[in-house]
Amino acid sequence: MNHNQRSGTADPTTAGPSHSPRLLAIGVVGAALIDHQVHRTADSRARLEGAADMARRLGVLDGAEAQLVANLIARYDVGQPHNAFAPGAHA
C-alpha cells in the first residue's frame, strides 16, 4: 500500500506574485519610518535615511517623496510631538 499523506492542511509554499520594486521600496521605507516614529533613536534614523536614499538612487522613490521623508526627519530633529502627523496636521 502506498499512502502519500501530508502533515497539515497548508498548501506547499510557492513563490507568490512578484511585487514591483516601487511597492517593495515603499514598504521598506514605510517600515523604517514607523520604526523611527516609535523609537526615535540614531539607529532608527540612520535606517530610515539609508532606506530612503537607496530607494531614491534606484529610481523607485522620486524627488518629492524623498523630500517628504527629509521633512519628516527634520520635524523629529526639532522635537515635534509623536502625534504631529495625525490626520489634519499640516506638513
Secondary structure, 3 states (H helix, E strand, C coil): CCCCCCCCCCCCCCCCCCCCHHHHHHHHHHHHHHHHHHHCCHHHHHHHHHHHHHHHHCCCCCHHHHHHHHHHHHHHHCCCCCCCCCCCCCC
